[in-house]
């Protein structure tokens, strides 16, 4: 009997091992099949933007012109248990030799022509692994992050080489009304190919709650360069953006306040940000009146938004990509609507210093015009013009753009 039990135990062990190995083999085959299915069931996409840009400034630089083609090719896999991956390559080329412009940040024609910030480049635009469920999404790798209209965190998508970030980001929706966002960034991939990419240790926190009158958002953006220097920029703020109906007129409103502290090696600086915007939609026209203040600390330091899509704000001529030390007050009015199947916008800005000095007070004015439309699901075209009238040492600047785009 003893030998029989021993034989049975041996057989049982052998059967168990065989079943375990079979299960492992099955699970490996299932996983392999899932991965194969994910790879073969993914989607490929292409995005092309051919743009002409012209810049004329009232200074010693020669007028600039550029005809560039930006191409993006991407592939996104299918999902395996909520997991997927995405890879996208971006390339910008000068077309037909139309490259009479300067990109000082990369050394291209530096100091000869006015600046057009579209260097030739080829790079990995996005490459990340994603996990997603009904309430949670996380990305690991290089990807686009664009929050709250991109006033503080954006992709600078107007330029041919858009801004992306290396790191981890997560989005959690515990309810339909509440959204929680967090990101930790290890590198900022700027818009000048790899010339000004920055290693960082940035923490981005953003929480929003939808009410019947609008969305309340609180945020903290803690930016720090990872370059062995004491360079921190901390911004905390809250905003309220919404709309309501008054008869057949839709009322628009936005309020925002933020406080910023900058800690360079030399001294600590503090500045505030204020936005008040009101508008209405009536008879197909959208009208807005806004007052935006990027404050100053005693005329020495101006409130900064280095990771924003800056082209969207304070004028399309891009005069104030860096806030002056005296700060910036932007009073603006805009009108927009639709005609001939496309959308038009007219915008006027009046700029002044937040803390004026004997040499810096009135910072000029700007008129912006645009028209764009889509042609079916795949094609688009547009034209855009900006005229800045300078003051306090800033030169008059005119810019013109025309573009056609295709997405597949």
C-alpha positions in Angstrom: 0.0 0.0 0.0 2.8 2.3 0.8 4.3 1.9 -2.7 0.8 2.4 -4.2 0.4 5.7 -2.3 3.9 6.7 -3.4 3.1 5.9 -7.0 -0.2 7.8 -6.8 1.5 10.9 -5.2 4.1 10.8 -7.9 1.5 10.5 -10.6 -0.6 13.3 -9.0 2.5 15.5 -8.8 3.3 14.8 -12.4 -0.3 15.5 -13.5 -0.3 18.7 -11.5 3.0 19.9 -13.0 1.7 19.0 -16.5 -1.6 20.9 -15.9 0.3 23.9 -14.6 2.7 23.9 -17.5 -0.3 23.6 -19.9 -2.1 26.4 -18.1 1.0 28.6 -18.4 1.3 27.6 -22.0 -2.3 28.5 -22.6 -2.0 31.8 -20.8 1.1 32.6 -22.7 -0.7 31.7 -26.0 -3.7 33.8 -24.9 -1.4 36.7 -24.1 0.5 36.3 -27.3 -2.7 36.2 -29.2 -4.0 39.3 -27.4 -0.8 41.2 -28.2 -0.9 40.1 -31.8 -4.6 41.1 -32.0 -3.8 44.5 -30.4 -1.0 45.2 -32.9 -2.9 44.1 -36.0 -6.2 45.8 -35.0 -4.7 49.2 -34.4 -5.3 52.3 -36.3 -2.8 54.4 -38.4 -3.2 58.1 -39.0 -1.5 60.9 -40.9 -1.7 64.6 -40.5 -0.2 67.1 -42.9 0.0 70.9 -42.6 1.4 73.1 -45.5 1.8 76.7 -44.3 3.1 79.9 -45.6 4.2 82.5 -43.1 5.4 86.1 -43.7 6.8 88.5 -41.1 7.6 92.2 -41.5 9.0 94.3 -38.7 10.0 97.9 -38.4 13.7 97.1 -37.5 17.0 96.2 -39.1 16.0 92.5 -39.7 15.0 91.5 -43.2 11.4 90.5 -43.9 10.9 86.8 -43.3 9.0 84.2 -45.4 8.6 80.5 -44.9 6.8 77.7 -46.7 7.0 74.6 -44.6 5.3 71.2 -44.6 4.7 69.5 -41.3 3.9 65.7 -41.4 2.8 63.5 -38.6 2.5 59.7 -39.0 1.0 57.7 -36.1 0.0 54.3 -35.1 -2.2 53.4 -32.1 -2.6 49.7 -31.1 -5.8 48.1 -30.0 -6.4 47.4 -26.4 -5.4 44.4 -24.2 -7.1 44.4 -20.8 -7.3 48.2 -21.0 -3.7 48.6 -22.2 -2.6 50.2 -25.5 0.3 52.0 -27.0 0.8 54.9 -29.4 3.8 56.1 -31.5 3.9 59.2 -33.6 6.7 60.7 -35.7 6.8 64.3 -36.7 8.7 66.0 -39.5 9.0 69.6 -40.8 10.6 70.5 -44.2 11.1 73.7 -46.0 9.3 73.5 -49.4 10.5 74.9 -52.7 13.4 76.6 -51.1 11.2 79.1 -49.3 13.3 79.4 -46.1 14.2 83.0 -45.7 13.6 83.3 -42.0 15.5 83.0 -38.7 15.3 80.5 -35.9 17.9 81.9 -33.4 17.3 79.1 -30.9 18.7 76.5 -33.4 21.2 78.8 -35.1 19.3 78.9 -38.4 20.0 82.2 -40.2 20.3 83.8 -36.8 20.2 87.6 -36.8 19.4 87.9 -40.6 15.6 87.7 -40.9 12.7 88.1 -38.6 11.9 85.0 -36.5 9.6 82.3 -37.7 9.7 79.5 -35.1 9.5 76.5 -37.4 12.9 74.8 -37.7 13.3 71.8 -39.9 13.3 68.7 -37.8 12.4 65.0 -37.5 11.6 63.6 -34.1 9.4 61.3 -32.0 6.4 63.5 -31.3 4.6 61.0 -29.1 5.4 57.5 -27.8 3.5 56.2 -24.8 1.8 53.3 -23.2 -1.8 54.0 -21.9 -4.1 52.2 -19.5 -7.7 53.2 -19.5 -11.0 52.2 -17.9 -14.3 53.8 -17.5 -13.1 56.2 -14.8 -9.3 56.2 -15.0 -6.7 56.9 -17.7 -2.9 57.0 -17.4 -0.2 57.6 -19.9 3.5 56.8 -19.5 6.0 58.2 -22.0 6.1 61.1 -24.3 2.7 62.7 -24.9 0.6 65.8 -25.4 -0.9 67.5 -22.3 -3.4 70.3 -22.8 -5.5 71.5 -19.8 -8.0 74.3 -19.3 -7.8 76.1 -22.7 -4.0 75.7 -22.5 -3.4 79.0 -20.6 -0.9 77.3 -18.4 -0.3 73.8 -19.9 -0.6 73.3 -23.6 0.9 71.8 -26.8 1.7 75.0 -28.7 0.0 73.3 -31.7 0.1 76.4 -33.8 3.8 75.9 -34.5 4.9 73.1 -36.8 6.9 71.4 -34.0 4.4 71.2 -31.2 5.3 70.9 -27.5 5.0 67.5 -25.8 6.1 66.2 -22.4 8.0 63.1 -21.1 6.6 61.6 -17.9 3.5 60.2 -16.4 0.0 61.7 -16.4 -3.3 60.4 -14.9 -6.9 61.4 -15.2 -9.6 60.1 -12.7 -13.3 60.7 -13.0 -14.9 59.5 -9.7 -18.2 61.0 -10.9 -19.6 62.7 -14.0 -19.0 66.1 -12.5 -15.5 65.7 -10.9 -12.3 65.3 -12.8 -8.9 65.0 -11.2 -5.6 65.3 -13.2 -2.0 64.8 -12.2 1.2 64.7 -14.2 4.9 64.4 -13.3 7.2 65.6 -16.1 10.8 64.7 -16.6 11.3 66.5 -19.8 9.7 69.4 -21.7 10.0 68.9 -25.4 9.9 72.5 -26.7 9.0 73.8 -30.2 12.6 74.2 -31.5 13.4 70.6 -32.4 15.7 69.4 -29.6 17.6 72.7 -29.2 15.8 73.9 -26.1 14.3 70.7 -24.6 14.5 70.9 -20.8 15.0 68.3 -18.2 12.5 68.9 -15.4 10.9 67.8 -12.2 7.5 69.3 -12.7 4.4 68.4 -10.7 1.0 69.4 -12.3 -2.2 69.1 -10.3 -5.6 70.1 -11.6 -9.1 69.4 -10.3 -12.4 70.6 -11.9 -16.0 70.3 -10.9 -19.0 70.9 -13.2 -22.0 72.8 -11.9 -25.2 73.9 -13.6 -23.7 77.4 -14.1 -20.2 76.4 -15.1 -17.0 74.6 -14.2 -14.9 75.4 -11.2 -11.2 74.5 -11.5 -8.4 74.6 -8.9 -4.8 73.9 -9.9 -1.2 73.9 -8.7 1.6 73.9 -11.3 5.0 73.3 -9.5 7.7 73.7 -12.2 11.3 73.0 -11.6 14.2 72.6 -14.0 16.4 69.6 -13.4 19.7 71.3 -14.1 21.4 71.5 -10.7 20.2 75.1 -10.1 17.7 76.6 -7.8 15.0 77.3 -10.3 11.4 76.8 -9.2 8.2 78.4 -10.5 5.1 77.6 -8.4 1.6 78.7 -9.5 -1.6 78.1 -7.6 -5.0 79.3 -9.0 -8.7 78.9 -9.3 -11.1 79.6 -12.2 -14.8 79.6 -13.0 -15.9 79.3 -16.6 -19.5 78.9 -17.8 -22.5 80.0 -19.7 -26.3 80.5 -19.3 -29.3 81.4 -21.4 -31.1 84.7 -21.2 -34.0 84.2 -23.6 -32.4 83.4 -27.0 -29.1 84.9 -26.0 -26.3 82.7 -24.6 -24.3 84.5 -21.9 -20.6 83.6 -21.5 -18.4 84.4 -18.4 -15.0 83.5 -17.0 -13.2 84.5 -13.9 -9.7 83.4 -12.8 -7.1 84.2 -10.2 -3.6 82.8 -9.7 -0.6 83.5 -7.5 2.9 82.8 -8.6 6.2 82.6 -6.8 9.5 82.4 -8.6 12.7 81.2 -6.9 15.7 81.8 -9.0 19.2 81.8 -7.4 19.2 85.6 -7.0 15.9 86.4 -5.3 12.3 85.3 -4.7 9.6 87.0 -6.7 5.8 87.0 -6.5 3.1 88.0 -9.0 -0.6 87.6 -9.5 -2.8 86.7 -12.5 -6.3 88.0 -13.0 -8.8 87.2 -15.8 -12.3 88.7 -16.2 -14.2 87.9 -19.4 -17.8 88.3 -20.4 -19.5 87.6 -23.7 -22.7 86.7 -25.5 -23.8 84.6 -28.5 -26.6 86.1 -30.5 -27.8 85.8 -34.1 -24.8 83.5 -34.9 -22.3 86.0 -33.6 -20.0 85.5 -30.5 -18.8 88.7 -28.8 -16.4 88.8 -25.9 -14.8 91.5 -23.8 -11.9 90.6 -21.6 -9.4 92.0 -19.1 -6.3 89.9 -18.4 -3.5 90.9 -16.0 -0.2 89.2 -15.8 1.1 91.1 -12.7 4.4 92.4 -11.8 6.5 92.4 -8.6 7.7 96.0 -8.3 8.5 96.2 -12.0 11.3 93.6 -11.6 9.4 90.4 -12.4 6.4 89.6 -14.6 4.0 86.6 -14.2 5.1 83.8 -16.5 3.3 80.9 -18.2 6.2 79.0 -19.8 4.3 75.8 -20.6 1.3 77.5 -22.2 0.2 77.6 -25.8 1.2 81.3 -25.8 0.1 82.0 -29.3 -3.5 81.8 -28.3 -3.1 84.7 -25.8 -2.0 88.3 -25.8 -2.1 88.6 -29.6 -1.1 86.4 -32.5 1.9 88.5 -33.4 3.6 86.8 -30.4 5.1 90.0 -29.0 4.5 88.9 -25.4 5.7 85.3 -25.3 7.7 86.4 -22.3 5.8 88.7 -19.9 7.7 92.0 -19.4 9.2 92.7 -16.0 6.6 95.5 -15.6 3.8 93.0 -16.2 1.1 93.0 -18.9 -2.5 94.2 -18.9 -4.4 93.0 -22.0 -7.8 94.6 -22.6 -9.4 92.9 -25.6 -12.6 92.5 -27.6 -13.4 89.8 -30.1 -16.1 89.0 -32.5 -16.6 85.7 -34.3 -19.1 83.8 -36.4 -19.6 81.7 -39.5 -19.9 82.5 -43.2 -19.5 80.6 -46.4 -19.1 77.3 -44.5 -16.2 78.6 -42.4 -15.4 80.5 -39.2 -14.1 84.0 -38.9 -12.6 86.0 -36.0 -11.8 89.6 -35.4 -9.9 90.6 -32.3 -8.4 93.8 -30.9 -6.0 94.1 -28.0 -4.8 97.2 -26.1 -1.7 96.5 -24.0 -0.2 98.4 -21.1 2.2 97.7 -18.2 0.9 96.5 -14.9 3.5 98.6 -13.1 4.6 101.4 -15.4 8.0 102.9 -15.3 9.4 106.1 -16.9 10.2 104.1 -20.1 7.6 101.4 -20.1 3.9 102.2 -19.9 1.8 101.9 -23.0 2.8 98.6 -24.6 0.9 99.0 -28.0 -2.1 97.6 -29.6 -2.9 94.7 -32.0 -5.5 93.7 -34.6 -6.0 90.0 -35.4 -8.1 88.6 -38.2 -8.7 85.0 -39.3 -10.9 82.8 -41.5 -10.8 79.0 -41.8 -13.0 76.2 -42.9 -13.0 72.5 -43.4 -13.7 70.6 -46.6 -15.3 67.3 -45.7 -13.8 65.2 -43.0 -10.2 65.3 -44.2 -9.2 68.7 -45.5 -9.0 72.3 -44.2 -7.6 75.7 -45.2 -7.3 79.1 -43.6 -5.8 82.5 -43.7 -4.8 84.7 -40.8 -3.3 88.2 -40.3 -1.9 90.1 -37.3 -0.8 93.7 -37.1 0.9 95.0 -33.9 1.6 98.7 -33.4 4.4 99.0 -31.0 5.2 101.3 -28.1 7.7 101.5 -25.2 10.5 100.2 -27.4 8.6 97.4 -29.2 8.6 97.6 -33.0 5.6 97.4 -35.3 5.1 93.9 -36.6 2.9 92.4 -39.3 2.4 88.7 -39.8 0.4 86.8 -42.5 -0.3 83.1 -42.7 -2.0 80.8 -45.2 -2.4 77.1 -44.9 -4.0 73.9 -46.1 -4.2 70.7 -44.0 -5.1 67.1 -44.5 -5.9 64.3 -42.0 -6.4 60.7 -42.7 
